[in-house]
Amino acid sequence: MLTPLERVELAFLGEPDRVPVFPLLGGALRRLVGMTWRDILTKADPDFMAEIEIQAQKIFGFDVVMAAPLSLSDALRPAIENTRSRSNAKIQVFQETVLKSPRKFLP
């Protein structure tokens, strides 16, 4: 019987004993550790996510383990900051125009 690593290596050569199993568990792993979706998306660090992937592999016996190098919140931070920046600019324009001279905008 092949180890998962041997199976994946042989798959690249076109000679595996079966197709390697590579489940995309993602947030489903949160149930193993009792976390909410919010925790997974905002608080889970990469080392912790890798550890629960490894634990899931030990439980279910699949062939490939994959964990993202960044938490989703880290990966999305630039987009969030960009959106915040644009929103703040719009709020500032609103405050400088509409709130200072509301009668100009009334019918």
C-alpha positions in Angstrom: 0.0 0.0 0.0 1.3 3.4 -0.9 1.7 6.4 1.4 -0.1 9.6 0.4 3.2 11.2 -0.6 4.1 8.2 -2.8 0.6 8.2 -4.4 0.8 11.9 -5.3 4.4 11.5 -6.7 3.2 8.5 -8.8 0.2 10.5 -10.0 2.5 13.1 -11.4 4.3 10.3 -13.3 0.9 8.8 -14.4 1.3 5.6 -12.4 -0.8 5.9 -9.1 -2.6 2.9 -7.6 -5.6 5.2 -7.5 -6.4 8.9 -7.9 -5.1 10.9 -4.9 -7.9 12.3 -2.7 -7.7 16.1 -2.3 -10.8 17.3 -0.5 -11.4 21.0 -0.3 -12.6 21.1 3.3 -12.0 24.8 4.0 -14.5 26.1 6.6 -16.0 22.7 7.2 -13.0 22.1 9.4 -14.3 24.7 11.8 -16.6 22.0 13.2 -13.6 19.9 14.3 -12.4 22.7 16.5 -15.7 24.4 17.4 -15.1 27.6 15.6 -17.7 29.8 13.9 -17.4 31.0 10.3 -16.6 34.5 11.6 -13.7 33.0 13.6 -12.3 31.1 10.6 -12.5 34.1 8.3 -11.2 36.7 10.7 -9.2 35.3 13.6 -7.7 32.0 12.4 -3.9 32.3 11.8 -2.2 30.2 9.0 -0.4 27.9 11.5 -3.6 27.0 13.2 -5.4 26.4 9.9 -2.6 24.2 8.8 -2.8 22.2 12.1 -6.5 21.5 11.7 -5.9 20.4 8.1 -3.3 17.9 9.4 -5.6 16.7 12.1 -8.4 16.2 9.5 -6.0 14.2 7.3 -5.2 11.9 10.3 -8.9 11.4 10.9 -10.1 10.9 7.3 -7.0 9.6 5.6 -7.0 11.7 2.4 -3.8 12.1 0.4 -3.2 15.9 0.1 -3.3 18.6 2.8 -3.5 22.3 1.8 -3.8 25.4 4.0 -3.8 29.0 2.7 -0.7 31.0 3.5 -2.8 33.9 4.8 -6.0 34.1 6.7 -8.8 35.5 4.6 -8.9 38.7 6.6 -5.2 39.2 5.8 -5.7 38.4 2.2 -8.6 40.9 1.9 -7.1 43.6 4.0 -5.9 45.7 1.0 -9.3 45.6 -0.6 -11.0 46.5 2.6 -8.7 49.4 3.3 -9.2 50.7 -0.3 -13.0 50.5 0.1 -12.7 52.2 3.5 -10.6 55.0 2.0 -13.1 55.6 -0.8 -16.0 55.5 1.6 -14.3 58.0 3.9 -13.7 60.3 0.9 -17.4 60.1 -0.1 -18.4 60.8 3.5 -16.1 63.8 3.6 -17.6 65.2 0.4 -21.1 64.6 1.7 -20.3 66.4 4.9 -18.6 69.3 3.2 -21.4 69.8 0.6 -24.8 68.5 1.7 -24.6 69.0 5.4 -23.2 72.5 5.2 -25.7 73.6 2.6 -28.7 71.3 2.8 -31.1 73.7 1.2 -29.2 73.5 -2.1 -30.2 69.8 -2.3 -33.9 70.2 -1.4 -36.6 70.3 -4.1 
